[in-house]
Amino acid sequence: MDIEQLSTLVALLAALSVAAERLVDIVKNWFPASLAEEQKDNEGKVDKKKEGLRKVKLQGLAIGASIITVILAWPAIAGSVPGAPSGGWTSVPGVLTIVAVGILVSGGSGFWNKIVGYVGAVRDVKKEDAEKTEAEQVQQNLQNLQDIHTAKETGLIDDDTAKKKAASLKAASLLT
């Protein structure tokens, strides 16, 4: 997978995460007493046991909402998911792919947005390296041409040899 495909996939997962988070918010607001609000005891302190259970329910809800979001988006995203089964999401490999992508999406948009930033930075570094390599190659070709010219001027090589070397150097630079 090249960096562009990875960048597209990560951006897709970030977008799906945002959609899944909206779905979780909607469901949480249907049940504010048990899901949206922090669970407290009679004294107004956080009840660790009830709060822990609420967090488990929310994580399960996030995974479920993410899987539903992926199922709804599948016709549009299947081509962007590497290794997605060609038989659609109703086959066993398709269901496993949906569940796996759903679990990835449940990581949250904040997580995926950070990953988008990292992938973008890697892409930029690779682009800079390619540009630097190209500039170095141009510099090397110029130096070689200058060396050919110097060798011709000092009589180390004749005109025909200098022309052949320069022509082969120009041809090689066009191929790269």
Residue frames as qw, qx, qy, qz and C-alpha x, y, z in Angstrom:
[[0.000, 0.891, 0.453, 0.000, 0.00, 0.00, 0.00],
 [0.433, 0.355, -0.031, 0.828, 1.49, 3.33, -0.98],
 [0.153, -0.215, -0.432, 0.862, 1.31, 6.50, 1.09],
 [0.322, -0.054, -0.235, -0.915, -1.57, 7.96, -0.97],
 [0.602, -0.275, -0.683, -0.309, -3.75, 4.88, -0.41],
 [0.457, -0.281, -0.661, 0.525, -2.89, 4.91, 3.28],
 [0.009, 0.079, 0.165, -0.983, -3.76, 8.60, 3.49],
 [0.480, -0.165, -0.433, -0.745, -7.11, 7.99, 1.81],
 [0.610, -0.289, -0.738, -0.006, -7.90, 5.05, 4.10],
 [0.330, -0.236, -0.550, 0.730, -7.04, 6.97, 7.27],
 [0.194, 0.006, -0.023, -0.981, -9.12, 9.99, 6.16],
 [0.571, -0.223, -0.600, -0.515, -12.01, 7.62, 5.44],
 [0.549, -0.306, -0.721, 0.292, -11.72, 6.05, 8.90],
 [0.123, -0.138, -0.339, 0.923, -11.67, 9.53, 10.47],
 [0.382, -0.093, -0.262, -0.881, -14.83, 10.52, 8.60],
 [0.634, -0.271, -0.685, -0.235, -16.58, 7.29, 9.59],
 [0.412, -0.206, -0.646, 0.608, -15.52, 7.88, 13.20],
 [0.134, 0.019, 0.126, -0.983, -17.18, 11.30, 13.19],
 [0.573, -0.161, -0.455, -0.662, -20.39, 9.76, 11.82],
 [0.627, -0.236, -0.735, 0.107, -20.32, 6.96, 14.39],
 [0.225, -0.117, -0.510, 0.822, -19.75, 9.47, 17.21],
 [0.361, -0.092, -0.089, -0.924, -22.84, 11.40, 16.11],
 [0.682, -0.210, -0.607, -0.350, -24.85, 8.17, 16.25],
 [0.508, -0.185, -0.688, 0.484, -23.53, 7.46, 19.76],
 [0.019, 0.009, 0.270, -0.963, -24.51, 10.99, 20.86],
 [0.537, -0.177, -0.343, -0.750, -28.04, 10.48, 19.54],
 [0.708, -0.245, -0.660, -0.053, -28.46, 7.19, 21.41],
 [0.370, -0.084, -0.572, 0.727, -26.89, 8.64, 24.59],
 [0.208, -0.074, 0.104, -0.970, -29.45, 11.45, 24.54],
 [0.651, -0.252, -0.518, -0.494, -32.30, 8.92, 24.36],
 [0.804, -0.414, -0.412, 0.113, -31.07, 7.43, 27.65],
 [0.146, 0.763, -0.310, 0.548, -29.43, 10.34, 29.49],
 [0.656, -0.636, 0.255, -0.317, -29.83, 8.90, 32.99],
 [0.929, -0.216, 0.283, 0.103, -27.91, 5.71, 32.27],
 [0.802, 0.297, 0.191, 0.482, -25.54, 6.71, 29.47],
 [0.306, 0.766, 0.031, 0.564, -24.98, 10.45, 29.20],
 [0.334, -0.831, 0.191, -0.402, -24.65, 11.36, 32.85],
 [0.277, 0.398, -0.783, 0.389, -21.86, 10.39, 35.21],
 [0.711, -0.410, -0.549, -0.158, -23.12, 7.79, 37.71],
 [0.009, -0.489, 0.504, -0.712, -23.09, 9.06, 41.31],
 [0.351, -0.277, -0.856, 0.261, -24.00, 7.57, 44.67],
 [0.270, -0.800, -0.533, -0.048, -26.46, 9.03, 47.21],
 [0.442, -0.683, -0.084, 0.575, -23.80, 11.42, 48.53],
 [0.368, 0.910, -0.025, -0.191, -23.15, 12.92, 45.10],
 [0.274, -0.616, 0.671, 0.308, -19.79, 11.21, 44.67],
 [0.590, 0.399, -0.574, -0.404, -18.92, 9.20, 41.59],
 [0.873, -0.159, 0.414, -0.203, -19.97, 5.56, 42.04],
 [0.044, -0.566, 0.742, 0.357, -16.94, 3.78, 40.57],
 [0.397, 0.099, 0.911, 0.056, -18.77, 0.52, 39.93],
 [0.452, 0.706, 0.501, -0.215, -21.75, 2.14, 38.18],
 [0.184, 0.854, -0.259, -0.412, -19.48, 4.56, 36.31],
 [0.227, -0.377, 0.841, 0.315, -17.30, 1.66, 35.14],
 [0.444, 0.368, 0.817, 0.004, -20.39, -0.16, 33.88],
 [0.352, 0.846, 0.197, -0.350, -21.56, 3.00, 32.10],
 [0.031, 0.723, -0.542, -0.427, -18.18, 3.31, 30.35],
 [0.335, -0.060, 0.916, 0.213, -18.35, -0.34, 29.23],
 [0.440, 0.630, 0.620, -0.157, -21.86, 0.28, 27.86],
 [0.234, 0.876, -0.095, -0.411, -20.63, 3.38, 26.02],
 [0.124, -0.504, 0.757, 0.397, -17.70, 1.47, 24.48],
 [0.389, 0.235, 0.887, 0.087, -20.07, -1.29, 23.36],
 [0.362, 0.802, 0.374, -0.293, -22.40, 1.35, 21.97],
 [0.067, 0.784, -0.394, -0.474, -19.46, 2.96, 20.14],
 [0.234, -0.214, 0.888, 0.332, -18.47, -0.35, 18.55],
 [0.380, 0.492, 0.781, -0.057, -22.07, -1.13, 17.59],
 [0.271, 0.868, 0.147, -0.390, -22.62, 2.36, 16.17],
 [0.059, -0.638, 0.597, 0.482, -19.35, 2.11, 14.24],
 [0.317, 0.051, 0.915, 0.244, -20.31, -1.23, 12.71],
 [0.358, 0.706, 0.586, -0.172, -23.73, 0.15, 11.73],
 [0.125, 0.855, -0.155, -0.479, -22.05, 3.23, 10.22],
 [0.160, -0.407, 0.782, 0.443, -19.66, 1.04, 8.20],
 [0.375, 0.338, 0.859, 0.080, -22.55, -1.15, 6.97],
 [0.307, 0.831, 0.363, -0.288, -24.49, 1.92, 5.85],
 [0.099, 0.843, -0.334, -0.410, -21.45, 3.41, 4.14],
 [0.663, -0.185, 0.678, 0.258, -20.17, 0.13, 2.67],
 [0.662, 0.601, 0.414, 0.170, -21.44, 0.62, -0.91],
 [0.227, 0.965, -0.089, 0.093, -19.50, 3.88, -1.09],
 [0.257, -0.813, 0.521, -0.029, -16.34, 2.81, 0.74],
 [0.952, -0.055, 0.298, 0.036, -15.78, -0.83, -0.26],
 [0.744, 0.589, -0.043, 0.313, -13.36, 0.16, -3.03],
 [0.065, 0.831, -0.364, 0.417, -11.23, 2.17, -0.60],
 [0.713, -0.521, 0.423, -0.202, -10.79, -0.65, 1.93],
 [0.287, 0.528, -0.786, -0.143, -7.76, -2.79, 1.07],
 [0.061, 0.085, -0.990, 0.099, -8.55, -6.48, 0.92],
 [0.571, 0.153, 0.341, -0.731, -12.31, -5.91, 0.95],
 [0.448, 0.115, 0.878, 0.121, -14.00, -9.07, -0.32],
 [0.144, 0.062, -0.519, -0.840, -15.44, -8.83, -3.81],
 [0.221, -0.370, -0.884, -0.183, -18.55, -10.81, -2.79],
 [0.329, -0.657, -0.174, -0.656, -19.91, -7.91, -0.78],
 [0.152, -0.442, 0.606, -0.644, -20.40, -7.60, 2.94],
 [0.838, -0.176, 0.064, -0.513, -22.92, -10.44, 3.22],
 [0.836, 0.193, -0.500, 0.120, -20.23, -13.15, 2.90],
 [0.781, -0.536, -0.180, 0.266, -18.29, -14.37, 5.94],
 [0.586, 0.004, 0.002, 0.810, -15.11, -12.51, 4.88],
 [0.002, 0.595, 0.243, 0.766, -17.26, -9.44, 4.21],
 [0.588, -0.742, -0.259, -0.193, -18.82, -9.57, 7.68],
 [0.767, -0.367, -0.108, 0.515, -15.38, -9.99, 9.26],
 [0.400, 0.282, 0.121, 0.864, -14.10, -7.01, 7.26],
 [0.254, -0.722, -0.273, -0.583, -17.08, -4.90, 8.35],
 [0.715, -0.663, -0.208, 0.080, -16.53, -5.82, 12.02],
 [0.706, -0.142, -0.021, 0.694, -12.78, -5.13, 11.77],
 [0.194, 0.439, 0.168, 0.861, -13.33, -1.73, 10.13],
 [0.449, -0.742, -0.316, -0.384, -16.09, -0.98, 12.66],
 [0.745, -0.538, -0.181, 0.350, -13.73, -1.67, 15.55],
 [0.522, 0.081, 0.073, 0.846, -11.10, 0.57, 13.96],
 [0.061, -0.610, -0.287, -0.736, -13.69, 3.32, 13.49],
 [0.586, -0.721, -0.360, -0.084, -14.77, 3.03, 17.13],
 [0.643, -0.113, -0.224, 0.724, -11.34, 4.37, 18.12],
 [0.084, -0.847, -0.304, 0.428, -12.77, 7.84, 17.67],
 [0.495, 0.817, 0.133, 0.265, -12.26, 10.71, 15.28],
 [0.248, -0.920, 0.303, 0.021, -9.68, 12.38, 17.54],
 [0.713, -0.317, 0.572, 0.254, -7.44, 9.34, 17.24],
 [0.690, 0.427, 0.479, 0.334, -7.89, 9.10, 13.46],
 [0.215, 0.970, 0.029, 0.105, -7.37, 12.84, 12.96],
 [0.407, -0.763, 0.469, 0.180, -3.98, 12.50, 14.69],
 [0.719, -0.007, 0.623, 0.308, -3.13, 9.59, 12.42],
 [0.515, 0.787, 0.289, 0.178, -4.14, 11.70, 9.38],
 [0.063, -0.968, 0.240, 0.037, -1.63, 14.30, 10.55],
 [0.585, -0.484, 0.609, 0.229, 1.12, 11.69, 10.93],
 [0.707, 0.323, 0.566, 0.273, 0.44, 10.15, 7.52],
 [0.335, 0.930, 0.117, 0.094, 0.43, 13.62, 5.95],
 [0.265, -0.858, 0.418, 0.139, 3.80, 14.35, 7.54],
 [0.679, -0.168, 0.657, 0.279, 5.23, 11.08, 6.19],
 [0.602, 0.645, 0.426, 0.202, 3.87, 11.90, 2.72],
 [0.108, 0.989, -0.100, -0.003, 5.49, 15.35, 2.89],
 [0.467, -0.646, 0.563, 0.218, 8.84, 13.88, 3.96],
 [0.709, 0.147, 0.628, 0.284, 8.73, 11.35, 1.11],
 [0.450, 0.847, 0.249, 0.139, 7.92, 14.13, -1.36],
 [0.127, -0.939, 0.307, 0.087, 10.82, 16.24, -0.04],
 [0.628, -0.366, 0.635, 0.260, 13.16, 13.24, -0.31],
 [0.676, 0.457, 0.518, 0.257, 12.09, 12.64, -3.91],
 [0.256, 0.961, 0.042, 0.092, 12.62, 16.32, -4.76],
 [0.365, -0.797, 0.456, 0.152, 16.01, 16.30, -3.01],
 [0.718, -0.067, 0.632, 0.284, 17.06, 13.16, -4.89],
 [0.565, 0.709, 0.361, 0.221, 15.98, 14.73, -8.18],
 [0.024, 0.987, -0.158, 0.010, 17.92, 17.93, -7.40],
 [0.552, -0.572, 0.565, 0.219, 20.99, 15.88, -6.48],
 [0.733, 0.253, 0.565, 0.283, 20.73, 13.98, -9.78],
 [0.383, 0.898, 0.148, 0.159, 20.51, 17.23, -11.74],
 [0.242, -0.899, 0.358, 0.073, 23.54, 18.57, -9.84],
 [0.690, -0.277, 0.617, 0.257, 25.48, 15.35, -10.57],
 [0.664, 0.548, 0.439, 0.256, 24.60, 15.54, -14.28],
 [0.168, 0.981, -0.060, 0.074, 25.78, 19.15, -14.43],
 [0.452, -0.714, 0.512, 0.155, 29.03, 18.17, -12.73],
 [0.753, 0.053, 0.599, 0.268, 29.52, 15.30, -15.20],
 [0.522, 0.787, 0.255, 0.208, 28.92, 17.63, -18.16],
 [0.088, -0.961, 0.263, -0.001, 31.39, 20.07, -16.70],
 [0.639, -0.446, 0.590, 0.210, 33.94, 17.26, -16.28],
 [0.728, 0.402, 0.482, 0.276, 33.45, 16.20, -19.91],
 [0.292, 0.944, 0.046, 0.147, 33.94, 19.80, -21.04],
 [0.340, -0.835, 0.426, 0.081, 37.11, 20.14, -18.92],
 [0.744, -0.151, 0.599, 0.255, 38.49, 16.83, -20.24],
 [0.621, 0.651, 0.350, 0.261, 37.83, 17.99, -23.81],
 [0.079, 0.988, -0.097, 0.093, 39.43, 21.41, -23.20],
 [0.425, -0.724, 0.535, 0.098, 42.55, 19.90, -21.64],
 [0.478, 0.521, -0.645, -0.289, 42.89, 17.38, -24.47],
 [0.392, -0.223, 0.860, -0.238, 42.19, 14.26, -22.37],
 [0.536, 0.381, 0.753, -0.008, 39.38, 13.28, -24.77],
 [0.146, 0.054, 0.511, 0.846, 38.64, 14.26, -28.36],
 [0.383, 0.056, -0.036, -0.921, 35.54, 16.06, -29.67],
 [0.626, -0.068, -0.632, -0.451, 33.72, 12.90, -30.79],
 [0.464, -0.171, -0.799, 0.340, 34.23, 11.16, -27.44],
 [0.027, 0.129, 0.410, -0.903, 33.08, 14.29, -25.58],
 [0.499, 0.009, -0.255, -0.828, 29.94, 14.52, -27.75],
 [0.623, -0.115, -0.751, -0.186, 29.15, 10.81, -27.22],
 [0.329, -0.174, -0.727, 0.577, 29.63, 11.06, -23.44],
 [0.192, 0.114, 0.209, -0.952, 27.50, 14.21, -23.26],
 [0.572, -0.027, -0.465, -0.675, 24.79, 12.62, -25.42],
 [0.571, -0.171, -0.802, 0.047, 24.70, 9.45, -23.30],
 [0.162, -0.162, -0.588, 0.775, 24.57, 11.55, -20.12],
 [0.368, 0.067, -0.032, -0.927, 21.66, 13.62, -21.49],
 [0.621, -0.081, -0.647, -0.434, 19.85, 10.44, -22.60],
 [0.450, -0.171, -0.801, 0.356, 20.34, 8.87, -19.15],
 [0.031, 0.143, 0.420, -0.896, 19.02, 11.99, -17.44],
 [0.503, -0.008, -0.287, -0.815, 15.88, 11.90, -19.62],
 [0.605, -0.125, -0.772, -0.151, 15.19, 8.32, -18.54],
 [0.336, -0.215, -0.722, 0.565, 15.23, 9.14, -14.83]]
